[in-house]
Amino acid sequence: MTTSVTIIGAGLGGLTLARVLHVHGIAATVYEAESSPTARSQGGMLDIHDYNGQLAVEAAGLMAEFRSRVLEGRQALRVLDRDGIVLFDKADDGTGGRPEILRSELRQMLLDSLPAGTVVWGGKVTGARALGAGRYEVTFADDGTVVTGLLVGADGAWSRIRPLLTTDTPEYIGESFVETYLFDADTRHPAAAKAVGSGSMFTSAPTPGREIHAHREKGATLHAYVVIAEPMEWFAAIDFTDPAAATARIAREFDGWAPELTALITDADTAPVHRPHFTLPVEHRWDRVPGVTLVGDAAHLSVPNGEGANLAMLDGAELGKALGAHPDDIEAALTEYEQAMFARSAEAAGPHPDIFAALFGDNAPESLLTAFTRHEQAS
């Protein structure tokens, strides 16, 4: 392939694509808006599934490195009710197919696997336009431009590349996470640490739209996701620039819960951060447009069902493989990739409303307990 691939976004999907292209001897440049790999926090734990995310790791030739970065024991899982009573508790016996790794570690692994200079940091894209004949001009915030014959949008929910393909935009689903962290929890927050356990913890209340989930991360760090189903206006009334006031307001929604659970809000070592959830239509797709495509959330932003990062990586890997298989026919490669990706993302979104309802619906945590029990019986 004589055309270098231009990738917008150095998230997991874009970096996996760049790595798999490198494996196939295809040059790529990744433009990332962030100023450096450490410009911001990369989020928490990811469970990388053996049926999608791990397939991408294998295609990238990085499985041994991936295994060395996995946090052992973090596939443990428990369900609690609002009173802190344990309803379900499964230890990590080492046989699970969803090993946990910090997103930052996974991203760094991919960055380390690329030739120097592959990622251009501080490359914030402001727009892109078609030049005809499958060529595109990408414009950056510093007024610089680049022209390419193969453009891939890996730039997430608010992709600047998506408008070249579709007019669809993400819509708020009526629910948000409020994120908090507790550090050195075994010593400083022992009750909360005991409640969360050694892996993931889910809990909810009879009142719909109020839940607390948490992960145990590296170094006895607890990462909590406080789930609140309210319109954006509700959150806009909270001053998140005043951490104490915001914390108190969020905590009021959980009056009467066990103190070891509400401590994940009130005793946090970080200011609460609002993370609203947006989605694209489940069947989001577009007609083939020469020389441009999308991967990950830019293509199929969905509800938080545990598949997003895995699908982004698999998208990147499958697109890289398709381009490697058709180095002289870009359109054949993009057509092959998109048709498989459309079906894959729709299938991933299709069954998961049941899981989404189990996690966040009116019958949680009983519905979540039932879902986990059925999984245990089937495995």
C-alpha positions in Angstrom: 0.0 0.0 0.0 1.5 3.3 -1.1 -1.0 5.5 0.8 -0.2 6.2 4.4 -3.2 5.8 6.7 -4.3 8.9 8.7 -5.9 8.0 12.0 -7.6 10.6 14.1 -7.5 9.7 17.8 -5.0 7.8 19.9 -7.5 5.9 22.0 -7.5 2.1 22.1 -9.2 1.7 18.7 -6.9 4.0 16.9 -3.7 2.7 18.5 -4.7 -1.0 17.8 -5.3 -0.1 14.2 -1.9 1.6 14.0 -0.2 -1.4 15.6 -1.9 -4.0 13.3 -1.0 -1.9 10.3 2.6 -1.8 11.4 2.5 -5.6 11.8 1.4 -5.7 8.1 4.1 -3.3 7.0 1.7 -0.4 6.4 2.6 3.1 7.5 0.2 5.2 9.6 0.1 8.5 11.4 -2.1 9.0 14.4 -3.1 12.6 15.4 -4.2 13.0 19.0 -5.6 16.2 20.6 -4.0 15.5 23.9 -0.6 17.1 24.4 1.1 14.0 25.7 0.3 10.4 26.8 0.0 11.6 30.4 -2.0 14.8 29.7 -5.1 13.4 31.5 -6.3 10.4 33.4 -7.1 7.5 31.1 -9.9 6.0 33.2 -10.2 2.9 35.3 -10.2 -0.9 34.8 -11.2 -2.7 31.6 -12.1 -6.3 31.4 -10.7 -7.6 28.0 -12.8 -10.4 26.7 -11.6 -13.5 25.1 -14.1 -13.3 22.3 -13.3 -9.7 21.0 -10.7 -7.6 22.9 -8.2 -10.4 23.3 -8.5 -11.3 19.6 -7.3 -7.8 18.9 -4.4 -8.2 21.2 -3.4 -11.4 19.4 -3.7 -9.7 16.0 -1.4 -7.0 17.4 1.1 -9.6 18.5 1.1 -8.4 22.1 -0.5 -11.2 24.1 2.6 -11.9 26.2 3.0 -8.2 27.1 -0.8 -7.9 27.8 -0.7 -10.9 30.2 2.2 -9.3 32.1 0.2 -6.2 32.7 -3.1 -7.9 33.8 -4.0 -7.3 37.5 -4.5 -10.8 39.0 -7.5 -11.5 41.1 -9.6 -8.6 39.7 -12.2 -10.9 38.0 -13.7 -11.4 41.4 -17.3 -10.3 41.5 -19.9 -9.5 44.1 -23.4 -8.1 44.4 -24.6 -6.2 47.5 -27.9 -4.7 48.5 -28.2 -1.2 49.8 -27.7 -2.4 53.4 -24.3 -3.9 52.5 -25.5 -7.5 52.6 -23.7 -9.7 50.2 -26.1 -11.4 47.8 -23.5 -12.9 45.4 -19.8 -13.4 45.8 -17.5 -15.1 43.3 -13.8 -15.3 43.8 -11.3 -15.0 40.8 -10.2 -18.6 40.4 -8.0 -17.8 37.3 -10.3 -19.5 34.8 -12.3 -16.4 33.7 -12.1 -15.1 30.2 -12.2 -11.4 31.1 -8.9 -10.4 32.7 -8.8 -6.9 34.1 -6.2 -4.3 33.2 -5.9 -0.6 33.7 -6.9 1.4 30.6 -3.7 3.5 31.0 -1.5 0.3 31.0 -3.3 -1.0 27.9 -2.8 2.3 26.1 0.8 2.5 27.1 1.4 -1.1 25.8 0.1 -0.1 22.4 2.0 3.2 22.4 5.2 1.3 23.2 4.6 -1.1 20.3 4.6 1.7 17.6 7.6 3.2 15.8 8.7 6.5 17.2 6.8 9.4 15.7 3.7 7.4 14.8 1.6 9.5 17.2 1.5 13.3 16.7 0.5 14.8 20.1 -1.4 18.1 20.3 -3.0 17.4 16.9 -6.5 18.6 17.8 -8.8 18.3 14.8 -11.4 21.0 14.1 -12.8 19.6 11.0 -12.4 17.6 7.8 -13.6 18.0 4.2 -13.7 15.9 1.1 -11.5 16.9 -1.8 -12.9 14.3 -4.2 -11.6 11.0 -5.5 -11.4 9.6 -2.0 -9.0 12.3 -0.7 -9.6 14.4 2.4 -8.2 17.5 4.1 -8.1 17.5 7.9 -7.8 20.9 9.7 -6.2 21.3 13.1 -6.7 23.9 15.8 -3.3 25.5 15.0 -4.6 26.1 11.5 -2.4 23.3 10.1 -3.8 20.8 7.6 -3.0 17.4 6.3 -4.3 15.8 3.1 -4.8 12.0 3.0 -6.2 9.3 0.7 -7.2 7.1 3.6 -8.8 8.7 6.7 -10.0 6.8 9.8 -12.0 8.5 12.6 -11.0 6.9 15.9 -11.9 10.1 17.8 -14.7 8.9 20.0 -18.3 10.0 20.8 -17.9 13.5 19.3 -16.0 12.5 16.3 -14.9 15.3 13.9 -14.7 12.7 11.1 -18.2 11.1 11.5 -19.9 14.0 9.6 -18.2 12.9 6.4 -20.3 9.7 6.6 -23.5 10.4 8.5 -25.6 13.2 10.1 -26.3 11.1 13.2 -25.1 12.5 16.5 -25.1 11.0 20.1 -28.0 11.5 22.4 -28.1 11.5 26.2 -29.6 8.3 27.6 -31.0 9.9 30.7 -28.3 8.5 33.0 -24.9 9.4 34.2 -22.0 8.2 36.3 -20.4 10.3 39.0 -16.9 9.1 39.5 -14.8 9.1 42.7 -11.6 7.5 43.9 -10.4 6.3 47.3 -6.7 5.7 47.7 -4.8 3.3 50.0 -8.3 2.0 50.9 -7.3 -1.1 52.9 -5.6 1.2 55.4 -7.5 4.5 55.1 -11.0 3.2 54.1 -11.2 -0.3 55.4 -15.0 -0.6 55.6 -15.4 0.5 52.0 -12.5 -1.8 50.9 -14.1 -4.8 52.6 -17.5 -4.0 50.9 -15.9 -3.8 47.4 -13.9 -6.9 47.8 -11.0 -7.9 45.6 -12.6 -7.2 42.2 -15.8 -5.6 41.1 -18.8 -4.7 43.2 -22.4 -3.9 42.1 -25.2 -2.7 44.2 -28.5 -0.9 43.8 -31.7 0.1 45.7 -35.4 -0.5 45.2 -35.6 3.1 44.0 -34.8 3.1 40.2 -31.8 5.1 39.0 -29.7 5.1 42.1 -26.8 2.7 42.3 -23.1 2.4 43.4 -20.6 0.3 41.5 -16.9 0.0 42.2 -13.6 -1.6 41.1 -10.6 -2.4 43.1 -7.7 -1.1 41.0 -3.9 -1.2 41.5 -2.4 -0.4 44.8 -5.6 -0.7 46.9 -7.3 2.0 44.9 -11.1 1.9 44.8 -12.7 3.5 41.8 -16.4 4.1 42.3 -19.2 4.8 39.7 -22.2 6.4 41.3 -25.1 5.8 38.9 -27.9 8.4 38.8 -30.7 8.4 36.3 -31.7 12.1 35.9 -31.8 14.6 33.0 -28.9 16.8 32.2 -30.7 19.7 33.8 -30.6 17.9 37.1 -26.8 17.7 37.0 -26.4 21.2 35.6 -27.9 22.4 38.9 -25.0 20.9 40.8 -21.8 23.0 41.1 -19.1 20.4 40.4 -16.5 23.2 40.7 -17.3 23.1 44.5 -16.3 19.5 45.4 -17.7 19.6 48.9 -21.1 20.9 47.8 -21.3 18.5 44.9 -20.3 15.5 47.1 -23.0 16.4 49.7 -25.6 16.8 47.0 -24.8 13.4 45.4 -24.6 11.7 48.8 -28.1 12.9 49.7 -29.5 10.6 47.0 -28.2 7.7 49.0 -29.5 8.5 52.4 -30.2 5.3 54.3 -27.6 3.2 52.5 -25.0 1.3 54.4 -22.2 3.7 55.5 -19.5 1.5 54.0 -21.2 2.1 50.6 -21.9 5.8 51.0 -18.2 6.2 52.0 -17.4 5.6 48.4 -19.0 9.1 47.9 -18.4 11.0 51.1 -14.9 9.8 51.9 -13.5 10.1 48.3 -10.0 11.4 47.9 -10.9 13.1 44.6 -13.6 15.6 43.6 -16.7 14.0 42.0 -16.7 14.0 38.2 -19.8 13.9 36.2 -19.8 11.4 33.3 -23.0 11.6 31.2 -23.8 8.7 28.9 -24.6 9.1 25.3 -25.4 6.7 22.5 -25.8 6.5 18.7 -28.6 4.4 17.2 -28.1 0.7 17.7 -28.2 0.1 14.0 -26.0 3.0 13.2 -24.4 2.7 9.8 -23.7 4.6 6.6 -23.3 4.0 2.9 -19.8 3.3 1.7 -17.9 6.6 1.1 -14.5 6.3 -0.7 -11.4 6.7 1.5 -12.9 7.2 4.9 -14.3 5.1 7.8 -14.7 5.0 11.6 -13.8 2.7 14.5 -14.9 2.4 18.1 -17.3 5.0 19.7 -17.0 7.2 16.6 -18.8 4.3 14.7 -21.1 2.7 17.3 -21.3 4.6 20.6 -23.4 2.5 23.0 -24.7 2.2 26.5 -22.0 1.2 29.1 -22.3 -2.6 28.7 -18.6 -3.6 29.1 -18.1 -4.0 25.3 -17.0 -0.5 24.2 -13.3 -0.7 24.6 -13.2 -4.4 23.4 -15.2 -3.5 20.3 -13.0 -0.5 19.5 -9.9 -2.6 19.7 -11.4 -5.4 17.6 -12.5 -2.7 15.0 -8.9 -1.5 14.8 -7.5 -5.0 14.5 -10.1 -6.1 11.8 -9.6 -2.9 9.8 -5.8 -3.3 9.9 -6.1 -6.9 8.8 -8.5 -6.0 6.0 -6.1 -3.4 4.7 -3.2 -5.8 5.0 -5.2 -8.4 3.0 -6.1 -5.9 0.3 -3.1 -3.5 0.1 -3.9 -2.5 -3.5 -7.7 -2.2 -3.1 -8.6 0.2 -0.3 -12.3 0.2 -1.1 -12.5 -3.6 -1.0 -10.8 -3.5 2.4 -13.1 -0.8 3.8 -16.2 -2.5 2.4 -15.1 -5.8 4.0 -14.4 -4.1 7.3 -17.6 -2.1 7.5 -20.0 -4.9 6.7 -18.5 -7.0 9.4 -18.3 -4.1 11.9 -21.9 -3.1 11.3 -23.1 -6.6 12.1 -20.7 -7.1 15.0 -21.6 -3.8 16.8 -25.4 -4.4 16.3 -25.1 -7.9 17.7 -23.1 -6.6 20.7 -25.7 -4.0 21.4 -28.6 -6.3 20.8 -28.3 -8.8 23.6 -27.0 -6.3 26.1 -30.2 -4.3 26.9 -31.0 -7.4 29.1 -27.7 -6.9 30.9 -28.2 -3.2 31.0 -31.6 -3.7 32.6 -30.1 -6.1 35.1 -27.5 -3.5 36.1 -29.7 -0.4 36.0 -33.3 -1.4 35.8 -36.2 -1.3 38.3 -35.6 -4.8 39.6 -31.9 -4.4 40.4 -30.1 -5.9 42.3 -32.3 -9.0 42.1 -32.1 -8.9 38.3 -28.4 -8.6 38.4 -28.1 -11.5 40.9 -30.2 -13.6 38.5 -28.1 -12.7 35.6 -24.9 -13.7 37.4 -26.4 -16.9 38.7 -27.4 -17.9 35.2 -23.9 -17.2 33.9 -22.4 -19.3 36.7 -24.8 -22.2 35.8 -23.9 -22.0 32.1 -20.1 -21.9 32.6 
